[in-house]
Amino acid sequence: MTYEEFLLRNQRINQSLDAIATRTANMAWAQSAHTDNPDFVELMKAQDFLLNESEKLLSTIMSSSGG
């Protein structure tokens, strides 16, 4: 993976995480950010997935750069 590929993938992950943060904040204002709300649960699963993908991406670029 090139550094440019890493940056692009990381940027896409961060944009998705920003969107999740906005939706979560909106749910909090509407008092629907709780585990009884299936949309909230799916949002948290998506966040967890993206954070794990970000960690994998960072590990990959660190391994390829010798860091």
mmCIF file of the N, C-alpha and C atoms, coordinates in Angstrom:
data_MODEL
# 
_entry.id   MODEL 
# 
loop_
_atom_site.group_PDB 
_atom_site.id 
_atom_site.type_symbol 
_atom_site.label_atom_id 
_atom_site.label_alt_id 
_atom_site.label_comp_id 
_atom_site.label_asym_id 
_atom_site.label_entity_id 
_atom_site.label_seq_id 
_atom_site.pdbx_PDB_ins_code 
_atom_site.Cartn_x 
_atom_site.Cartn_y 
_atom_site.Cartn_z 
_atom_site.occupancy 
_atom_site.B_iso_or_equiv 
_atom_site.pdbx_formal_charge 
_atom_site.auth_seq_id 
_atom_site.auth_comp_id 
_atom_site.auth_asym_id 
_atom_site.auth_atom_id 
_atom_site.pdbx_PDB_model_num 
ATOM 1   N N  . MET A 1 1  ? 0.840   -1.172 0.000  1.00 0.00 ? 1  MET A N  1 
ATOM 2   C CA . MET A 1 1  ? 0.000   0.000  0.000  1.00 0.00 ? 1  MET A CA 1 
ATOM 3   C C  . MET A 1 1  ? 0.890   1.240  0.000  1.00 0.00 ? 1  MET A C  1 
ATOM 4   N N  . THR A 1 2  ? 0.541   2.179  -0.843 1.00 0.00 ? 2  THR A N  1 
ATOM 5   C CA . THR A 1 2  ? 1.297   3.427  -0.863 1.00 0.00 ? 2  THR A CA 1 
ATOM 6   C C  . THR A 1 2  ? 0.766   4.363  0.217  1.00 0.00 ? 2  THR A C  1 
ATOM 7   N N  . TYR A 1 3  ? 1.558   5.358  0.497  1.00 0.00 ? 3  TYR A N  1 
ATOM 8   C CA . TYR A 1 3  ? 1.146   6.354  1.487  1.00 0.00 ? 3  TYR A CA 1 
ATOM 9   C C  . TYR A 1 3  ? -0.114  7.084  1.017  1.00 0.00 ? 3  TYR A C  1 
ATOM 10  N N  . GLU A 1 4  ? -0.199  7.344  -0.283 1.00 0.00 ? 4  GLU A N  1 
ATOM 11  C CA . GLU A 1 4  ? -1.372  8.023  -0.836 1.00 0.00 ? 4  GLU A CA 1 
ATOM 12  C C  . GLU A 1 4  ? -2.635  7.168  -0.674 1.00 0.00 ? 4  GLU A C  1 
ATOM 13  N N  . GLU A 1 5  ? -2.513  5.850  -0.878 1.00 0.00 ? 5  GLU A N  1 
ATOM 14  C CA . GLU A 1 5  ? -3.648  4.948  -0.669 1.00 0.00 ? 5  GLU A CA 1 
ATOM 15  C C  . GLU A 1 5  ? -4.079  4.958  0.795  1.00 0.00 ? 5  GLU A C  1 
ATOM 16  N N  . PHE A 1 6  ? -3.095  4.941  1.678  1.00 0.00 ? 6  PHE A N  1 
ATOM 17  C CA . PHE A 1 6  ? -3.388  5.004  3.100  1.00 0.00 ? 6  PHE A CA 1 
ATOM 18  C C  . PHE A 1 6  ? -4.170  6.272  3.433  1.00 0.00 ? 6  PHE A C  1 
ATOM 19  N N  . LEU A 1 7  ? -3.688  7.402  2.919  1.00 0.00 ? 7  LEU A N  1 
ATOM 20  C CA . LEU A 1 7  ? -4.351  8.673  3.203  1.00 0.00 ? 7  LEU A CA 1 
ATOM 21  C C  . LEU A 1 7  ? -5.785  8.685  2.691  1.00 0.00 ? 7  LEU A C  1 
ATOM 22  N N  . LEU A 1 8  ? -6.001  8.186  1.495  1.00 0.00 ? 8  LEU A N  1 
ATOM 23  C CA . LEU A 1 8  ? -7.337  8.166  0.907  1.00 0.00 ? 8  LEU A CA 1 
ATOM 24  C C  . LEU A 1 8  ? -8.277  7.278  1.721  1.00 0.00 ? 8  LEU A C  1 
ATOM 25  N N  . ARG A 1 9  ? -7.821  6.075  2.049  1.00 0.00 ? 9  ARG A N  1 
ATOM 26  C CA . ARG A 1 9  ? -8.653  5.160  2.844  1.00 0.00 ? 9  ARG A CA 1 
ATOM 27  C C  . ARG A 1 9  ? -8.941  5.732  4.230  1.00 0.00 ? 9  ARG A C  1 
ATOM 28  N N  . ASN A 1 10 ? -7.922  6.306  4.832  1.00 0.00 ? 10 ASN A N  1 
ATOM 29  C CA . ASN A 1 10 ? -8.085  6.880  6.162  1.00 0.00 ? 10 ASN A CA 1 
ATOM 30  C C  . ASN A 1 10 ? -9.059  8.063  6.121  1.00 0.00 ? 10 ASN A C  1 
ATOM 31  N N  . GLN A 1 11 ? -8.967  8.862  5.080  1.00 0.00 ? 11 GLN A N  1 
ATOM 32  C CA . GLN A 1 11 ? -9.876  9.991  4.924  1.00 0.00 ? 11 GLN A CA 1 
ATOM 33  C C  . GLN A 1 11 ? -11.320 9.518  4.788  1.00 0.00 ? 11 GLN A C  1 
ATOM 34  N N  . ARG A 1 12 ? -11.536 8.464  4.019  1.00 0.00 ? 12 ARG A N  1 
ATOM 35  C CA . ARG A 1 12 ? -12.887 7.917  3.858  1.00 0.00 ? 12 ARG A CA 1 
ATOM 36  C C  . ARG A 1 12 ? -13.427 7.382  5.180  1.00 0.00 ? 12 ARG A C  1 
ATOM 37  N N  . ILE A 1 13 ? -12.597 6.700  5.929  1.00 0.00 ? 13 ILE A N  1 
ATOM 38  C CA . ILE A 1 13 ? -13.014 6.194  7.240  1.00 0.00 ? 13 ILE A CA 1 
ATOM 39  C C  . ILE A 1 13 ? -13.385 7.358  8.149  1.00 0.00 ? 13 ILE A C  1 
ATOM 40  N N  . ASN A 1 14 ? -12.544 8.384  8.174  1.00 0.00 ? 14 ASN A N  1 
ATOM 41  C CA . ASN A 1 14 ? -12.804 9.533  9.044  1.00 0.00 ? 14 ASN A CA 1 
ATOM 42  C C  . ASN A 1 14 ? -14.074 10.279 8.644  1.00 0.00 ? 14 ASN A C  1 
ATOM 43  N N  . GLN A 1 15 ? -14.344 10.373 7.352  1.00 0.00 ? 15 GLN A N  1 
ATOM 44  C CA . GLN A 1 15 ? -15.580 11.011 6.905  1.00 0.00 ? 15 GLN A CA 1 
ATOM 45  C C  . GLN A 1 15 ? -16.795 10.210 7.379  1.00 0.00 ? 15 GLN A C  1 
ATOM 46  N N  . SER A 1 16 ? -16.693 8.899  7.290  1.00 0.00 ? 16 SER A N  1 
ATOM 47  C CA . SER A 1 16 ? -17.792 8.055  7.766  1.00 0.00 ? 16 SER A CA 1 
ATOM 48  C C  . SER A 1 16 ? -17.968 8.176  9.271  1.00 0.00 ? 16 SER A C  1 
ATOM 49  N N  . LEU A 1 17 ? -16.863 8.228  10.007 1.00 0.00 ? 17 LEU A N  1 
ATOM 50  C CA . LEU A 1 17 ? -16.940 8.394  11.459 1.00 0.00 ? 17 LEU A CA 1 
ATOM 51  C C  . LEU A 1 17 ? -17.537 9.753  11.825 1.00 0.00 ? 17 LEU A C  1 
ATOM 52  N N  . ASP A 1 18 ? -17.214 10.783 11.065 1.00 0.00 ? 18 ASP A N  1 
ATOM 53  C CA . ASP A 1 18 ? -17.815 12.098 11.302 1.00 0.00 ? 18 ASP A CA 1 
ATOM 54  C C  . ASP A 1 18 ? -19.325 12.054 11.103 1.00 0.00 ? 18 ASP A C  1 
ATOM 55  N N  . ALA A 1 19 ? -19.763 11.359 10.063 1.00 0.00 ? 19 ALA A N  1 
ATOM 56  C CA . ALA A 1 19 ? -21.199 11.234 9.800  1.00 0.00 ? 19 ALA A CA 1 
ATOM 57  C C  . ALA A 1 19 ? -21.885 10.475 10.934 1.00 0.00 ? 19 ALA A C  1 
ATOM 58  N N  . ILE A 1 20 ? -21.233 9.438  11.425 1.00 0.00 ? 20 ILE A N  1 
ATOM 59  C CA . ILE A 1 20 ? -21.783 8.677  12.552 1.00 0.00 ? 20 ILE A CA 1 
ATOM 60  C C  . ILE A 1 20 ? -21.870 9.560  13.792 1.00 0.00 ? 20 ILE A C  1 
ATOM 61  N N  . ALA A 1 21 ? -20.857 10.362 14.026 1.00 0.00 ? 21 ALA A N  1 
ATOM 62  C CA . ALA A 1 21 ? -20.861 11.258 15.189 1.00 0.00 ? 21 ALA A CA 1 
ATOM 63  C C  . ALA A 1 21 ? -22.019 12.252 15.104 1.00 0.00 ? 21 ALA A C  1 
ATOM 64  N N  . THR A 1 22 ? -22.255 12.770 13.924 1.00 0.00 ? 22 THR A N  1 
ATOM 65  C CA . THR A 1 22 ? -23.364 13.713 13.732 1.00 0.00 ? 22 THR A CA 1 
ATOM 66  C C  . THR A 1 22 ? -24.705 13.031 13.981 1.00 0.00 ? 22 THR A C  1 
ATOM 67  N N  . ARG A 1 23 ? -24.873 11.847 13.420 1.00 0.00 ? 23 ARG A N  1 
ATOM 68  C CA . ARG A 1 23 ? -26.126 11.113 13.630 1.00 0.00 ? 23 ARG A CA 1 
ATOM 69  C C  . ARG A 1 23 ? -26.322 10.750 15.098 1.00 0.00 ? 23 ARG A C  1 
ATOM 70  N N  . THR A 1 24 ? -25.238 10.362 15.762 1.00 0.00 ? 24 THR A N  1 
ATOM 71  C CA . THR A 1 24 ? -25.319 10.016 17.180 1.00 0.00 ? 24 THR A CA 1 
ATOM 72  C C  . THR A 1 24 ? -25.710 11.245 18.006 1.00 0.00 ? 24 THR A C  1 
ATOM 73  N N  . ALA A 1 25 ? -25.112 12.386 17.695 1.00 0.00 ? 25 ALA A N  1 
ATOM 74  C CA . ALA A 1 25 ? -25.463 13.620 18.416 1.00 0.00 ? 25 ALA A CA 1 
ATOM 75  C C  . ALA A 1 25 ? -26.930 13.961 18.201 1.00 0.00 ? 25 ALA A C  1 
ATOM 76  N N  . ASN A 1 26 ? -27.411 13.808 16.981 1.00 0.00 ? 26 ASN A N  1 
ATOM 77  C CA . ASN A 1 26 ? -28.825 14.074 16.707 1.00 0.00 ? 26 ASN A CA 1 
ATOM 78  C C  . ASN A 1 26 ? -29.727 13.123 17.487 1.00 0.00 ? 26 ASN A C  1 
ATOM 79  N N  . MET A 1 27 ? -29.323 11.873 17.568 1.00 0.00 ? 27 MET A N  1 
ATOM 80  C CA . MET A 1 27 ? -30.097 10.908 18.354 1.00 0.00 ? 27 MET A CA 1 
ATOM 81  C C  . MET A 1 27 ? -30.091 11.282 19.830 1.00 0.00 ? 27 MET A C  1 
ATOM 82  N N  . ALA A 1 28 ? -28.958 11.749 20.300 1.00 0.00 ? 28 ALA A N  1 
ATOM 83  C CA . ALA A 1 28 ? -28.868 12.151 21.707 1.00 0.00 ? 28 ALA A CA 1 
ATOM 84  C C  . ALA A 1 28 ? -29.823 13.316 21.986 1.00 0.00 ? 28 ALA A C  1 
ATOM 85  N N  . TRP A 1 29 ? -29.860 14.281 21.096 1.00 0.00 ? 29 TRP A N  1 
ATOM 86  C CA . TRP A 1 29 ? -30.773 15.417 21.267 1.00 0.00 ? 29 TRP A CA 1 
ATOM 87  C C  . TRP A 1 29 ? -32.221 14.951 21.256 1.00 0.00 ? 29 TRP A C  1 
ATOM 88  N N  . ALA A 1 30 ? -32.511 13.935 20.442 1.00 0.00 ? 30 ALA A N  1 
ATOM 89  C CA . ALA A 1 30 ? -33.877 13.406 20.354 1.00 0.00 ? 30 ALA A CA 1 
ATOM 90  C C  . ALA A 1 30 ? -34.148 12.356 21.428 1.00 0.00 ? 30 ALA A C  1 
ATOM 91  N N  . GLN A 1 31 ? -33.169 12.147 22.297 1.00 0.00 ? 31 GLN A N  1 
ATOM 92  C CA . GLN A 1 31 ? -33.244 11.152 23.372 1.00 0.00 ? 31 GLN A CA 1 
ATOM 93  C C  . GLN A 1 31 ? -33.516 9.743  22.844 1.00 0.00 ? 31 GLN A C  1 
ATOM 94  N N  . SER A 1 32 ? -32.911 9.434  21.691 1.00 0.00 ? 32 SER A N  1 
ATOM 95  C CA . SER A 1 32 ? -33.075 8.095  21.119 1.00 0.00 ? 32 SER A CA 1 
ATOM 96  C C  . SER A 1 32 ? -31.739 7.364  20.980 1.00 0.00 ? 32 SER A C  1 
ATOM 97  N N  . ALA A 1 33 ? -30.695 7.898  21.611 1.00 0.00 ? 33 ALA A N  1 
ATOM 98  C CA . ALA A 1 33 ? -29.375 7.268  21.559 1.00 0.00 ? 33 ALA A CA 1 
ATOM 99  C C  . ALA A 1 33 ? -29.255 6.266  22.696 1.00 0.00 ? 33 ALA A C  1 
ATOM 100 N N  . HIS A 1 34 ? -29.926 5.131  22.530 1.00 0.00 ? 34 HIS A N  1 
ATOM 101 C CA . HIS A 1 34 ? -29.895 4.083  23.548 1.00 0.00 ? 34 HIS A CA 1 
ATOM 102 C C  . HIS A 1 34 ? -30.026 2.723  22.858 1.00 0.00 ? 34 HIS A C  1 
ATOM 103 N N  . THR A 1 35 ? -29.686 1.697  23.586 1.00 0.00 ? 35 THR A N  1 
ATOM 104 C CA . THR A 1 35 ? -29.625 0.357  22.992 1.00 0.00 ? 35 THR A CA 1 
ATOM 105 C C  . THR A 1 35 ? -30.992 -0.234 22.667 1.00 0.00 ? 35 THR A C  1 
ATOM 106 N N  . ASP A 1 36 ? -32.072 0.399  23.078 1.00 0.00 ? 36 ASP A N  1 
ATOM 107 C CA . ASP A 1 36 ? -33.401 -0.050 22.670 1.00 0.00 ? 36 ASP A CA 1 
ATOM 108 C C  . ASP A 1 36 ? -33.741 0.414  21.254 1.00 0.00 ? 36 ASP A C  1 
ATOM 109 N N  . ASN A 1 37 ? -32.949 1.323  20.729 1.00 0.00 ? 37 ASN A N  1 
ATOM 110 C CA . ASN A 1 37 ? -33.156 1.853  19.382 1.00 0.00 ? 37 ASN A CA 1 
ATOM 111 C C  . ASN A 1 37 ? -32.275 1.066  18.408 1.00 0.00 ? 37 ASN A C  1 
ATOM 112 N N  . PRO A 1 38 ? -32.876 0.273  17.513 1.00 0.00 ? 38 PRO A N  1 
ATOM 113 C CA . PRO A 1 38 ? -32.074 -0.541 16.588 1.00 0.00 ? 38 PRO A CA 1 
ATOM 114 C C  . PRO A 1 38 ? -31.190 0.296  15.661 1.00 0.00 ? 38 PRO A C  1 
ATOM 115 N N  . ASP A 1 39 ? -31.622 1.504  15.300 1.00 0.00 ? 39 ASP A N  1 
ATOM 116 C CA . ASP A 1 39 ? -30.787 2.366  14.463 1.00 0.00 ? 39 ASP A CA 1 
ATOM 117 C C  . ASP A 1 39 ? -29.521 2.786  15.198 1.00 0.00 ? 39 ASP A C  1 
ATOM 118 N N  . PHE A 1 40 ? -29.660 3.080  16.484 1.00 0.00 ? 40 PHE A N  1 
ATOM 119 C CA . PHE A 1 40 ? -28.505 3.443  17.298 1.00 0.00 ? 40 PHE A CA 1 
ATOM 120 C C  . PHE A 1 40 ? -27.546 2.260  17.422 1.00 0.00 ? 40 PHE A C  1 
ATOM 121 N N  . VAL A 1 41 ? -28.092 1.075  17.655 1.00 0.00 ? 41 VAL A N  1 
ATOM 122 C CA . VAL A 1 41 ? -27.254 -0.124 17.780 1.00 0.00 ? 41 VAL A CA 1 
ATOM 123 C C  . VAL A 1 41 ? -26.465 -0.357 16.489 1.00 0.00 ? 41 VAL A C  1 
ATOM 124 N N  . GLU A 1 42 ? -27.132 -0.228 15.343 1.00 0.00 ? 42 GLU A N  1 
ATOM 125 C CA . GLU A 1 42 ? -26.447 -0.404 14.055 1.00 0.00 ? 42 GLU A CA 1 
ATOM 126 C C  . GLU A 1 42 ? -25.374 0.663  13.848 1.00 0.00 ? 42 GLU A C  1 
ATOM 127 N N  . LEU A 1 43 ? -25.661 1.870  14.283 1.00 0.00 ? 43 LEU A N  1 
ATOM 128 C CA . LEU A 1 43 ? -24.697 2.956  14.179 1.00 0.00 ? 43 LEU A CA 1 
ATOM 129 C C  . LEU A 1 43 ? -23.450 2.658  15.013 1.00 0.00 ? 43 LEU A C  1 
ATOM 130 N N  . MET A 1 44 ? -23.646 2.132  16.207 1.00 0.00 ? 44 MET A N  1 
ATOM 131 C CA . MET A 1 44 ? -22.514 1.799  17.063 1.00 0.00 ? 44 MET A CA 1 
ATOM 132 C C  . MET A 1 44 ? -21.708 0.628  16.491 1.00 0.00 ? 44 MET A C  1 
ATOM 133 N N  . LYS A 1 45 ? -22.394 -0.316 15.872 1.00 0.00 ? 45 LYS A N  1 
ATOM 134 C CA . LYS A 1 45 ? -21.688 -1.420 15.207 1.00 0.00 ? 45 LYS A CA 1 
ATOM 135 C C  . LYS A 1 45 ? -20.849 -0.898 14.045 1.00 0.00 ? 45 LYS A C  1 
ATOM 136 N N  . ALA A 1 46 ? -21.427 0.028  13.278 1.00 0.00 ? 46 ALA A N  1 
ATOM 137 C CA . ALA A 1 46 ? -20.695 0.613  12.154 1.00 0.00 ? 46 ALA A CA 1 
ATOM 138 C C  . ALA A 1 46 ? -19.478 1.384  12.650 1.00 0.00 ? 46 ALA A C  1 
ATOM 139 N N  . GLN A 1 47 ? -19.646 2.108  13.742 1.00 0.00 ? 47 GLN A N  1 
ATOM 140 C CA . GLN A 1 47 ? -18.521 2.848  14.320 1.00 0.00 ? 47 GLN A CA 1 
ATOM 141 C C  . GLN A 1 47 ? -17.417 1.895  14.759 1.00 0.00 ? 47 GLN A C  1 
ATOM 142 N N  . ASP A 1 48 ? -17.795 0.836  15.437 1.00 0.00 ? 48 ASP A N  1 
ATOM 143 C CA . ASP A 1 48 ? -16.820 -0.153 15.897 1.00 0.00 ? 48 ASP A CA 1 
ATOM 144 C C  . ASP A 1 48 ? -16.072 -0.764 14.708 1.00 0.00 ? 48 ASP A C  1 
ATOM 145 N N  . PHE A 1 49 ? -16.815 -1.111 13.665 1.00 0.00 ? 49 PHE A N  1 
ATOM 146 C CA . PHE A 1 49 ? -16.202 -1.676 12.458 1.00 0.00 ? 49 PHE A CA 1 
ATOM 147 C C  . PHE A 1 49 ? -15.195 -0.698 11.859 1.00 0.00 ? 49 PHE A C  1 
ATOM 148 N N  . LEU A 1 50 ? -15.586 0.559  11.717 1.00 0.00 ? 50 LEU A N  1 
ATOM 149 C CA . LEU A 1 50 ? -14.695 1.552  11.117 1.00 0.00 ? 50 LEU A CA 1 
ATOM 150 C C  . LEU A 1 50 ? -13.461 1.804  11.969 1.00 0.00 ? 50 LEU A C  1 
ATOM 151 N N  . LEU A 1 51 ? -13.623 1.823  13.274 1.00 0.00 ? 51 LEU A N  1 
ATOM 152 C CA . LEU A 1 51 ? -12.458 1.997  14.144 1.00 0.00 ? 51 LEU A CA 1 
ATOM 153 C C  . LEU A 1 51 ? -11.494 0.822  14.018 1.00 0.00 ? 51 LEU A C  1 
ATOM 154 N N  . ASN A 1 52 ? -12.036 -0.384 13.923 1.00 0.00 ? 52 ASN A N  1 
ATOM 155 C CA . ASN A 1 52 ? -11.184 -1.560 13.722 1.00 0.00 ? 52 ASN A CA 1 
ATOM 156 C C  . ASN A 1 52 ? -10.480 -1.502 12.373 1.00 0.00 ? 52 ASN A C  1 
ATOM 157 N N  . GLU A 1 53 ? -11.198 -1.076 11.342 1.00 0.00 ? 53 GLU A N  1 
ATOM 158 C CA . GLU A 1 53 ? -10.580 -0.939 10.017 1.00 0.00 ? 53 GLU A CA 1 
ATOM 159 C C  . GLU A 1 53 ? -9.469  0.107  10.039 1.00 0.00 ? 53 GLU A C  1 
ATOM 160 N N  . SER A 1 54 ? -9.683  1.175  10.766 1.00 0.00 ? 54 SER A N  1 
ATOM 161 C CA . SER A 1 54 ? -8.668  2.216  10.882 1.00 0.00 ? 54 SER A CA 1 
ATOM 162 C C  . SER A 1 54 ? -7.409  1.679  11.562 1.00 0.00 ? 54 SER A C  1 
ATOM 163 N N  . GLU A 1 55 ? -7.604  0.881  12.610 1.00 0.00 ? 55 GLU A N  1 
ATOM 164 C CA . GLU A 1 55 ? -6.460  0.268  13.298 1.00 0.00 ? 55 GLU A CA 1 
ATOM 165 C C  . GLU A 1 55 ? -5.700  -0.672 12.370 1.00 0.00 ? 55 GLU A C  1 
ATOM 166 N N  . LYS A 1 56 ? -6.433  -1.477 11.602 1.00 0.00 ? 56 LYS A N  1 
ATOM 167 C CA . LYS A 1 56 ? -5.784  -2.393 10.645 1.00 0.00 ? 56 LYS A CA 1 
ATOM 168 C C  . LYS A 1 56 ? -5.003  -1.612 9.599  1.00 0.00 ? 56 LYS A C  1 
ATOM 169 N N  . LEU A 1 57 ? -5.600  -0.546 9.109  1.00 0.00 ? 57 LEU A N  1 
ATOM 170 C CA . LEU A 1 57 ? -4.960  0.289  8.104  1.00 0.00 ? 57 LEU A CA 1 
ATOM 171 C C  . LEU A 1 57 ? -3.673  0.882  8.642  1.00 0.00 ? 57 LEU A C  1 
ATOM 172 N N  . LEU A 1 58 ? -3.730  1.382  9.860  1.00 0.00 ? 58 LEU A N  1 
ATOM 173 C CA . LEU A 1 58 ? -2.531  1.945  10.470 1.00 0.00 ? 58 LEU A CA 1 
ATOM 174 C C  . LEU A 1 58 ? -1.460  0.884  10.669 1.00 0.00 ? 58 LEU A C  1 
ATOM 175 N N  . SER A 1 59 ? -1.847  -0.298 11.106 1.00 0.00 ? 59 SER A N  1 
ATOM 176 C CA . SER A 1 59 ? -0.876  -1.383 11.277 1.00 0.00 ? 59 SER A CA 1 
ATOM 177 C C  . SER A 1 59 ? -0.231  -1.755 9.953  1.00 0.00 ? 59 SER A C  1 
ATOM 178 N N  . THR A 1 60 ? -1.035  -1.774 8.902  1.00 0.00 ? 60 THR A N  1 
ATOM 179 C CA . THR A 1 60 ? -0.520  -2.126 7.575  1.00 0.00 ? 60 THR A CA 1 
ATOM 180 C C  . THR A 1 60 ? 0.514   -1.106 7.106  1.00 0.00 ? 60 THR A C  1 
ATOM 181 N N  . ILE A 1 61 ? 0.200   0.162  7.239  1.00 0.00 ? 61 ILE A N  1 
ATOM 182 C CA . ILE A 1 61 ? 1.134   1.180  6.763  1.00 0.00 ? 61 ILE A CA 1 
ATOM 183 C C  . ILE A 1 61 ? 2.380   1.223  7.639  1.00 0.00 ? 61 ILE A C  1 
ATOM 184 N N  . MET A 1 62 ? 2.218   0.977  8.933  1.00 0.00 ? 62 MET A N  1 
ATOM 185 C CA . MET A 1 62 ? 3.386   0.967  9.821  1.00 0.00 ? 62 MET A CA 1 
ATOM 186 C C  . MET A 1 62 ? 4.298   -0.208 9.481  1.00 0.00 ? 62 MET A C  1 
ATOM 187 N N  . SER A 1 63 ? 3.697   -1.356 9.189  1.00 0.00 ? 63 SER A N  1 
ATOM 188 C CA . SER A 1 63 ? 4.494   -2.546 8.846  1.00 0.00 ? 63 SER A CA 1 
ATOM 189 C C  . SER A 1 63 ? 5.244   -2.344 7.536  1.00 0.00 ? 63 SER A C  1 
ATOM 190 N N  . SER A 1 64 ? 4.586   -1.704 6.580  1.00 0.00 ? 64 SER A N  1 
ATOM 191 C CA . SER A 1 64 ? 5.219   -1.536 5.280  1.00 0.00 ? 64 SER A CA 1 
ATOM 192 C C  . SER A 1 64 ? 6.288   -0.443 5.313  1.00 0.00 ? 64 SER A C  1 
ATOM 193 N N  . SER A 1 65 ? 6.211   0.456  6.306  1.00 0.00 ? 65 SER A N  1 
ATOM 194 C CA . SER A 1 65 ? 7.203   1.525  6.390  1.00 0.00 ? 65 SER A CA 1 
ATOM 195 C C  . SER A 1 65 ? 8.347   1.170  7.343  1.00 0.00 ? 65 SER A C  1 
ATOM 196 N N  . GLY A 1 66 ? 8.228   0.008  7.973  1.00 0.00 ? 66 GLY A N  1 
ATOM 197 C CA . GLY A 1 66 ? 9.266   -0.419 8.905  1.00 0.00 ? 66 GLY A CA 1 
ATOM 198 C C  . GLY A 1 66 ? 9.125   0.196  10.280 1.00 0.00 ? 66 GLY A C  1 
ATOM 199 N N  . GLY A 1 67 ? 7.970   0.832  10.553 1.00 0.00 ? 67 GLY A N  1 
ATOM 200 C CA . GLY A 1 67 ? 7.747   1.483  11.843 1.00 0.00 ? 67 GLY A CA 1 
ATOM 201 C C  . GLY A 1 67 ? 7.115   0.572  12.758 1.00 0.00 ? 67 GLY A C  1 
# 
